[in-house]
Amino acid sequence: MIGSAGTGAWHVGNPPDPRSIDIARRFGVDISHQRARQVEAADFNRYDLLLGMDRNNVQTLRQRAAGGTLGKIHLFLDYANDRVIDIPDPYYGGEDGFASVYQMIREASEALLSKFD
């Protein structure tokens, strides 16, 4: 099972940013029906991996983790393709930032999947 959640509650219940929906649509992915949610305690047992987009997210996840689940938490790019860098938040930038982040996530996701083949 794959899920997506934020560490903050700012946008809970909201759809993705329209720029994100547009970029995903360009690549044949419909995310328009997704709604934001915050990470909850059950997620630490529900998922085998919890991947933070940046080091702040990873730190927050580690602070919230119950005993025995710390090993599930990783920085997404570090875990997927051994690049210890953050995925930037494109929210305050232009559309090109969303396209760049989409490519980073796609490449890292493909690298992650190849680890389990």
VMD Tcl script that builds the backbone (N, CA, C; Angstrom):
set m [mol new atoms 351]
animate dup $m
set s [atomselect $m all]
$s set {name element resname resid chain x y z} {
  {N N MET 1 A 0.844 -1.168 0.000}
  {CA C MET 1 A 0.000 0.000 0.000}
  {C C MET 1 A 0.896 1.241 0.000}
  {N N ILE 2 A 0.487 2.238 -0.772}
  {CA C ILE 2 A 1.207 3.510 -0.848}
  {C C ILE 2 A 0.255 4.619 -0.430}
  {N N GLY 3 A 0.744 5.543 0.358}
  {CA C GLY 3 A -0.058 6.676 0.786}
  {C C GLY 3 A 0.778 7.931 0.777}
  {N N SER 4 A 0.134 9.044 0.972}
  {CA C SER 4 A 0.804 10.332 1.036}
  {C C SER 4 A 0.178 11.141 2.151}
  {N N ALA 5 A 1.034 11.769 2.952}
  {CA C ALA 5 A 0.539 12.594 4.052}
  {C C ALA 5 A 1.600 13.620 4.397}
  {N N GLY 6 A 1.164 14.709 4.957}
  {CA C GLY 6 A 2.081 15.757 5.388}
  {C C GLY 6 A 2.331 15.676 6.881}
  {N N THR 7 A 3.390 16.338 7.314}
  {CA C THR 7 A 3.669 16.382 8.747}
  {C C THR 7 A 2.898 17.510 9.423}
  {N N GLY 8 A 2.452 18.490 8.642}
  {CA C GLY 8 A 1.651 19.596 9.165}
  {C C GLY 8 A 0.201 19.441 8.749}
  {N N ALA 9 A -0.651 20.224 9.379}
  {CA C ALA 9 A -2.094 20.109 9.116}
  {C C ALA 9 A -2.645 21.280 8.302}
  {N N TRP 10 A -1.772 22.092 7.721}
  {CA C TRP 10 A -2.201 23.325 7.054}
  {C C TRP 10 A -3.227 23.109 5.957}
  {N N HIS 11 A -3.083 22.058 5.184}
  {CA C HIS 11 A -3.928 21.876 3.999}
  {C C HIS 11 A -4.840 20.648 4.086}
  {N N VAL 12 A -5.020 20.087 5.268}
  {CA C VAL 12 A -5.826 18.873 5.421}
  {C C VAL 12 A -7.197 19.070 4.765}
  {N N GLY 13 A -7.566 18.088 3.927}
  {CA C GLY 13 A -8.851 18.113 3.245}
  {C C GLY 13 A -8.840 18.832 1.909}
  {N N ASN 14 A -7.775 19.561 1.629}
  {CA C ASN 14 A -7.689 20.311 0.374}
  {C C ASN 14 A -7.142 19.452 -0.759}
  {N N PRO 15 A -7.522 19.779 -2.001}
  {CA C PRO 15 A -6.934 19.096 -3.154}
  {C C PRO 15 A -5.505 19.579 -3.370}
  {N N PRO 16 A -4.745 18.886 -4.205}
  {CA C PRO 16 A -3.387 19.345 -4.518}
  {C C PRO 16 A -3.409 20.734 -5.166}
  {N N ASP 17 A -2.285 21.409 -5.084}
  {CA C ASP 17 A -2.116 22.696 -5.751}
  {C C ASP 17 A -2.450 22.526 -7.232}
  {N N PRO 18 A -3.173 23.467 -7.831}
  {CA C PRO 18 A -3.526 23.350 -9.256}
  {C C PRO 18 A -2.312 23.163 -10.171}
  {N N ARG 19 A -1.182 23.754 -9.801}
  {CA C ARG 19 A 0.034 23.573 -10.606}
  {C C ARG 19 A 0.517 22.126 -10.551}
  {N N SER 20 A 0.369 21.498 -9.404}
  {CA C SER 20 A 0.752 20.095 -9.255}
  {C C SER 20 A -0.178 19.197 -10.068}
  {N N ILE 21 A -1.466 19.501 -10.019}
  {CA C ILE 21 A -2.444 18.731 -10.804}
  {C C ILE 21 A -2.120 18.828 -12.282}
  {N N ASP 22 A -1.779 20.035 -12.731}
  {CA C ASP 22 A -1.458 20.258 -14.148}
  {C C ASP 22 A -0.218 19.484 -14.582}
  {N N ILE 23 A 0.830 19.554 -13.788}
  {CA C ILE 23 A 2.070 18.834 -14.131}
  {C C ILE 23 A 1.816 17.334 -14.164}
  {N N ALA 24 A 1.131 16.806 -13.168}
  {CA C ALA 24 A 0.842 15.368 -13.141}
  {C C ALA 24 A 0.017 14.976 -14.361}
  {N N ARG 25 A -0.969 15.780 -14.714}
  {CA C ARG 25 A -1.816 15.495 -15.876}
  {C C ARG 25 A -0.984 15.432 -17.159}
  {N N ARG 26 A -0.002 16.306 -17.261}
  {CA C ARG 26 A 0.882 16.309 -18.451}
  {C C ARG 26 A 1.608 14.977 -18.617}
  {N N PHE 27 A 1.835 14.311 -17.498}
  {CA C PHE 27 A 2.533 13.023 -17.537}
  {C C PHE 27 A 1.571 11.850 -17.403}
  {N N GLY 28 A 0.288 12.114 -17.591}
  {CA C GLY 28 A -0.703 11.042 -17.607}
  {C C GLY 28 A -1.157 10.549 -16.250}
  {N N VAL 29 A -0.976 11.360 -15.215}
  {CA C VAL 29 A -1.354 10.964 -13.861}
  {C C VAL 29 A -2.443 11.921 -13.364}
  {N N ASP 30 A -3.564 11.362 -12.922}
  {CA C ASP 30 A -4.658 12.180 -12.408}
  {C C ASP 30 A -4.620 12.175 -10.882}
  {N N ILE 31 A -4.254 13.303 -10.310}
  {CA C ILE 31 A -4.221 13.425 -8.848}
  {C C ILE 31 A -5.301 14.380 -8.350}
  {N N SER 32 A -6.205 14.763 -9.223}
  {CA C SER 32 A -7.197 15.781 -8.885}
  {C C SER 32 A -8.164 15.358 -7.775}
  {N N HIS 33 A -8.312 14.076 -7.548}
  {CA C HIS 33 A -9.242 13.606 -6.515}
  {C C HIS 33 A -8.556 13.370 -5.163}
  {N N GLN 34 A -7.235 13.537 -5.114}
  {CA C GLN 34 A -6.527 13.370 -3.847}
  {C C GLN 34 A -6.863 14.512 -2.901}
  {N N ARG 35 A -6.787 14.250 -1.625}
  {CA C ARG 35 A -6.992 15.269 -0.603}
  {C C ARG 35 A -5.865 15.146 0.419}
  {N N ALA 36 A -5.399 16.282 0.875}
  {CA C ALA 36 A -4.300 16.306 1.835}
  {C C ALA 36 A -4.747 15.728 3.173}
  {N N ARG 37 A -3.814 15.038 3.813}
  {CA C ARG 37 A -4.050 14.548 5.161}
  {C C ARG 37 A -2.741 14.628 5.936}
  {N N GLN 38 A -2.848 14.594 7.232}
  {CA C GLN 38 A -1.676 14.646 8.092}
  {C C GLN 38 A -1.296 13.235 8.523}
  {N N VAL 39 A -0.013 13.002 8.677}
  {CA C VAL 39 A 0.467 11.706 9.181}
  {C C VAL 39 A -0.193 11.453 10.531}
  {N N GLU 40 A -0.657 10.225 10.707}
  {CA C GLU 40 A -1.282 9.848 11.981}
  {C C GLU 40 A -0.520 8.681 12.597}
  {N N ALA 41 A -0.735 8.464 13.860}
  {CA C ALA 41 A 0.001 7.433 14.605}
  {C C ALA 41 A -0.094 6.063 13.948}
  {N N ALA 42 A -1.246 5.704 13.416}
  {CA C ALA 42 A -1.428 4.388 12.799}
  {C C ALA 42 A -0.545 4.195 11.569}
  {N N ASP 43 A -0.128 5.283 10.930}
  {CA C ASP 43 A 0.718 5.172 9.736}
  {C C ASP 43 A 2.043 4.490 10.034}
  {N N PHE 44 A 2.541 4.644 11.233}
  {CA C PHE 44 A 3.837 4.064 11.579}
  {C C PHE 44 A 3.781 2.539 11.612}
  {N N ASN 45 A 2.616 1.979 11.812}
  {CA C ASN 45 A 2.443 0.526 11.759}
  {C C ASN 45 A 1.851 0.074 10.434}
  {N N ARG 46 A 1.106 0.941 9.781}
  {CA C ARG 46 A 0.418 0.617 8.531}
  {C C ARG 46 A 1.399 0.460 7.368}
  {N N TYR 47 A 2.478 1.238 7.371}
  {CA C TYR 47 A 3.405 1.267 6.235}
  {C C TYR 47 A 4.763 0.676 6.613}
  {N N ASP 48 A 5.405 0.047 5.631}
  {CA C ASP 48 A 6.740 -0.516 5.835}
  {C C ASP 48 A 7.821 0.556 5.787}
  {N N LEU 49 A 7.556 1.625 5.025}
  {CA C LEU 49 A 8.492 2.739 4.891}
  {C C LEU 49 A 7.741 4.043 5.069}
  {N N LEU 50 A 8.378 5.003 5.702}
  {CA C LEU 50 A 7.866 6.366 5.768}
  {C C LEU 50 A 8.981 7.251 5.231}
  {N N LEU 51 A 8.755 7.842 4.084}
  {CA C LEU 51 A 9.786 8.584 3.383}
  {C C LEU 51 A 9.486 10.076 3.420}
  {N N GLY 52 A 10.370 10.824 4.054}
  {CA C GLY 52 A 10.216 12.268 4.135}
  {C C GLY 52 A 10.851 12.940 2.933}
  {N N MET 53 A 10.221 13.993 2.452}
  {CA C MET 53 A 10.744 14.715 1.297}
  {C C MET 53 A 11.946 15.573 1.650}
  {N N ASP 54 A 12.031 15.996 2.911}
  {CA C ASP 54 A 13.191 16.778 3.331}
  {C C ASP 54 A 13.568 16.384 4.755}
  {N N ARG 55 A 14.707 16.878 5.179}
  {CA C ARG 55 A 15.224 16.494 6.495}
  {C C ARG 55 A 14.338 16.974 7.644}
  {N N ASN 56 A 13.656 18.093 7.455}
  {CA C ASN 56 A 12.725 18.547 8.501}
  {C C ASN 56 A 11.575 17.575 8.666}
  {N N ASN 57 A 11.039 17.072 7.537}
  {CA C ASN 57 A 9.970 16.070 7.612}
  {C C ASN 57 A 10.457 14.810 8.317}
  {N N VAL 58 A 11.666 14.381 7.984}
  {CA C VAL 58 A 12.226 13.174 8.601}
  {C C VAL 58 A 12.379 13.379 10.104}
  {N N GLN 59 A 12.857 14.528 10.503}
  {CA C GLN 59 A 13.016 14.819 11.927}
  {C C GLN 59 A 11.663 14.798 12.638}
  {N N THR 60 A 10.648 15.402 12.027}
  {CA C THR 60 A 9.309 15.406 12.623}
  {C C THR 60 A 8.764 13.991 12.737}
  {N N LEU 61 A 8.939 13.185 11.687}
  {CA C LEU 61 A 8.472 11.798 11.732}
  {C C LEU 61 A 9.168 11.027 12.849}
  {N N ARG 62 A 10.466 11.229 13.009}
  {CA C ARG 62 A 11.210 10.531 14.059}
  {C C ARG 62 A 10.738 10.940 15.449}
  {N N GLN 63 A 10.365 12.198 15.603}
  {CA C GLN 63 A 9.861 12.663 16.899}
  {C C GLN 63 A 8.509 12.034 17.219}
  {N N ARG 64 A 7.729 11.732 16.201}
  {CA C ARG 64 A 6.390 11.169 16.405}
  {C C ARG 64 A 6.370 9.642 16.419}
  {N N ALA 65 A 7.459 9.022 16.029}
  {CA C ALA 65 A 7.501 7.568 15.874}
  {C C ALA 65 A 7.403 6.855 17.214}
  {N N ALA 66 A 6.675 5.765 17.192}
  {CA C ALA 66 A 6.593 4.892 18.359}
  {C C ALA 66 A 7.792 3.955 18.361}
  {N N GLY 67 A 8.066 3.348 19.498}
  {CA C GLY 67 A 9.175 2.417 19.607}
  {C C GLY 67 A 9.134 1.348 18.532}
  {N N GLY 68 A 10.279 1.065 17.971}
  {CA C GLY 68 A 10.370 0.006 16.971}
  {C C GLY 68 A 10.064 0.446 15.550}
  {N N THR 69 A 9.643 1.690 15.344}
  {CA C THR 69 A 9.306 2.132 13.986}
  {C C THR 69 A 10.311 3.122 13.415}
  {N N LEU 70 A 11.299 3.519 14.192}
  {CA C LEU 70 A 12.290 4.483 13.706}
  {C C LEU 70 A 13.008 4.003 12.447}
  {N N GLY 71 A 13.240 2.718 12.345}
  {CA C GLY 71 A 13.946 2.160 11.191}
  {C C GLY 71 A 13.173 2.252 9.893}
  {N N LYS 72 A 11.913 2.581 9.968}
  {CA C LYS 72 A 11.074 2.721 8.776}
  {C C LYS 72 A 11.181 4.109 8.144}
  {N N ILE 73 A 11.784 5.049 8.855}
  {CA C ILE 73 A 11.790 6.452 8.440}
  {C C ILE 73 A 13.098 6.792 7.739}
  {N N HIS 74 A 12.963 7.357 6.529}
  {CA C HIS 74 A 14.141 7.703 5.723}
  {C C HIS 74 A 13.879 8.963 4.915}
  {N N LEU 75 A 14.950 9.603 4.512}
  {CA C LEU 75 A 14.872 10.696 3.554}
  {C C LEU 75 A 14.644 10.064 2.182}
  {N N PHE 76 A 13.628 10.505 1.472}
  {CA C PHE 76 A 13.207 9.860 0.220}
  {C C PHE 76 A 14.346 9.685 -0.773}
  {N N LEU 77 A 15.047 10.768 -1.120}
  {CA C LEU 77 A 16.103 10.634 -2.126}
  {C C LEU 77 A 17.264 9.788 -1.634}
  {N N ASP 78 A 17.583 9.868 -0.363}
  {CA C ASP 78 A 18.661 9.051 0.196}
  {C C ASP 78 A 18.300 7.572 0.110}
  {N N TYR 79 A 17.079 7.226 0.476}
  {CA C TYR 79 A 16.662 5.827 0.450}
  {C C TYR 79 A 16.529 5.298 -0.976}
  {N N ALA 80 A 15.985 6.139 -1.869}
  {CA C ALA 80 A 15.697 5.679 -3.228}
  {C C ALA 80 A 16.946 5.578 -4.089}
  {N N ASN 81 A 17.817 6.586 -4.011}
  {CA C ASN 81 A 18.962 6.546 -4.928}
  {C C ASN 81 A 20.243 7.099 -4.323}
  {N N ASP 82 A 20.370 6.997 -3.014}
  {CA C ASP 82 A 21.599 7.346 -2.306}
  {C C ASP 82 A 22.055 8.789 -2.522}
  {N N ARG 83 A 21.094 9.704 -2.666}
  {CA C ARG 83 A 21.403 11.125 -2.779}
  {C C ARG 83 A 20.854 11.813 -1.533}
  {N N VAL 84 A 21.726 12.256 -0.665}
  {CA C VAL 84 A 21.297 12.861 0.590}
  {C C VAL 84 A 21.008 14.344 0.349}
  {N N ILE 85 A 19.887 14.589 -0.324}
  {CA C ILE 85 A 19.435 15.957 -0.549}
  {C C ILE 85 A 17.923 15.994 -0.350}
  {N N ASP 86 A 17.441 17.175 -0.052}
  {CA C ASP 86 A 16.015 17.379 0.140}
  {C C ASP 86 A 15.317 17.579 -1.202}
  {N N ILE 87 A 14.073 17.163 -1.266}
  {CA C ILE 87 A 13.217 17.537 -2.389}
  {C C ILE 87 A 12.616 18.880 -1.990}
  {N N PRO 88 A 12.844 19.914 -2.798}
  {CA C PRO 88 A 12.360 21.239 -2.415}
  {C C PRO 88 A 10.843 21.344 -2.512}
  {N N ASP 89 A 10.269 22.215 -1.707}
  {CA C ASP 89 A 8.835 22.490 -1.760}
  {C C ASP 89 A 8.622 23.547 -2.843}
  {N N PRO 90 A 7.921 23.212 -3.914}
  {CA C PRO 90 A 7.763 24.163 -5.015}
  {C C PRO 90 A 6.631 25.169 -4.811}
  {N N TYR 91 A 5.962 25.125 -3.682}
  {CA C TYR 91 A 4.736 25.891 -3.465}
  {C C TYR 91 A 4.895 27.390 -3.740}
  {N N TYR 92 A 5.982 27.983 -3.303}
  {CA C TYR 92 A 6.149 29.430 -3.433}
  {C C TYR 92 A 6.842 29.836 -4.727}
  {N N GLY 93 A 7.165 28.882 -5.573}
  {CA C GLY 93 A 7.811 29.187 -6.838}
  {C C GLY 93 A 6.840 29.107 -8.000}
  {N N GLY 94 A 7.384 29.045 -9.178}
  {CA C GLY 94 A 6.566 28.976 -10.383}
  {C C GLY 94 A 6.302 27.548 -10.811}
  {N N GLU 95 A 5.667 27.422 -11.959}
  {CA C GLU 95 A 5.300 26.108 -12.487}
  {C C GLU 95 A 6.526 25.251 -12.786}
  {N N ASP 96 A 7.640 25.889 -13.173}
  {CA C ASP 96 A 8.850 25.118 -13.475}
  {C C ASP 96 A 9.348 24.357 -12.253}
  {N N GLY 97 A 9.114 24.897 -11.050}
  {CA C GLY 97 A 9.497 24.198 -9.828}
  {C C GLY 97 A 8.701 22.924 -9.635}
  {N N PHE 98 A 7.419 22.957 -9.986}
  {CA C PHE 98 A 6.578 21.763 -9.880}
  {C C PHE 98 A 7.033 20.697 -10.872}
  {N N ALA 99 A 7.420 21.119 -12.071}
  {CA C ALA 99 A 7.906 20.165 -13.074}
  {C C ALA 99 A 9.215 19.531 -12.618}
  {N N SER 100 A 10.093 20.334 -12.048}
  {CA C SER 100 A 11.374 19.821 -11.558}
  {C C SER 100 A 11.174 18.825 -10.416}
  {N N VAL 101 A 10.296 19.159 -9.483}
  {CA C VAL 101 A 10.018 18.260 -8.357}
  {C C VAL 101 A 9.362 16.977 -8.856}
  {N N TYR 102 A 8.455 17.086 -9.820}
  {CA C TYR 102 A 7.827 15.885 -10.380}
  {C C TYR 102 A 8.906 14.951 -10.932}
  {N N GLN 103 A 9.857 15.489 -11.693}
  {CA C GLN 103 A 10.921 14.660 -12.274}
  {C C GLN 103 A 11.776 14.017 -11.191}
  {N N MET 104 A 12.102 14.788 -10.144}
  {CA C MET 104 A 12.899 14.232 -9.045}
  {C C MET 104 A 12.172 13.060 -8.391}
  {N N ILE 105 A 10.886 13.249 -8.124}
  {CA C ILE 105 A 10.102 12.207 -7.459}
  {C C ILE 105 A 9.934 11.000 -8.367}
  {N N ARG 106 A 9.715 11.233 -9.636}
  {CA C ARG 106 A 9.548 10.113 -10.576}
  {C C ARG 106 A 10.831 9.279 -10.665}
  {N N GLU 107 A 11.963 9.951 -10.845}
  {CA C GLU 107 A 13.245 9.231 -10.933}
  {C C GLU 107 A 13.531 8.464 -9.643}
  {N N ALA 108 A 13.286 9.100 -8.513}
  {CA C ALA 108 A 13.531 8.430 -7.232}
  {C C ALA 108 A 12.573 7.258 -7.035}
  {N N SER 109 A 11.327 7.418 -7.468}
  {CA C SER 109 A 10.346 6.328 -7.342}
  {C C SER 109 A 10.752 5.137 -8.195}
  {N N GLU 110 A 11.237 5.397 -9.395}
  {CA C GLU 110 A 11.696 4.303 -10.259}
  {C C GLU 110 A 12.908 3.610 -9.647}
  {N N ALA 111 A 13.823 4.389 -9.052}
  {CA C ALA 111 A 14.987 3.796 -8.382}
  {C C ALA 111 A 14.542 2.956 -7.188}
  {N N LEU 112 A 13.571 3.469 -6.443}
  {CA C LEU 112 A 13.044 2.734 -5.296}
  {C C LEU 112 A 12.422 1.422 -5.726}
  {N N LEU 113 A 11.607 1.454 -6.769}
  {CA C LEU 113 A 10.980 0.232 -7.268}
  {C C LEU 113 A 12.007 -0.792 -7.729}
  {N N SER 114 A 13.089 -0.333 -8.325}
  {CA C SER 114 A 14.114 -1.264 -8.811}
  {C C SER 114 A 14.795 -2.005 -7.653}
  {N N LYS 115 A 14.766 -1.443 -6.452}
  {CA C LYS 115 A 15.346 -2.102 -5.279}
  {C C LYS 115 A 14.528 -3.322 -4.875}
  {N N PHE 116 A 13.267 -3.367 -5.284}
  {CA C PHE 116 A 12.373 -4.442 -4.863}
  {C C PHE 116 A 12.060 -5.421 -5.995}
  {N N ASP 117 A 12.711 -5.269 -7.121}
  {CA C ASP 117 A 12.489 -6.204 -8.258}
  {C C ASP 117 A 13.120 -7.548 -7.988}
}
mol reanalyze $m
mol bondsrecalc $m
mol representation Tube
mol addrep $m
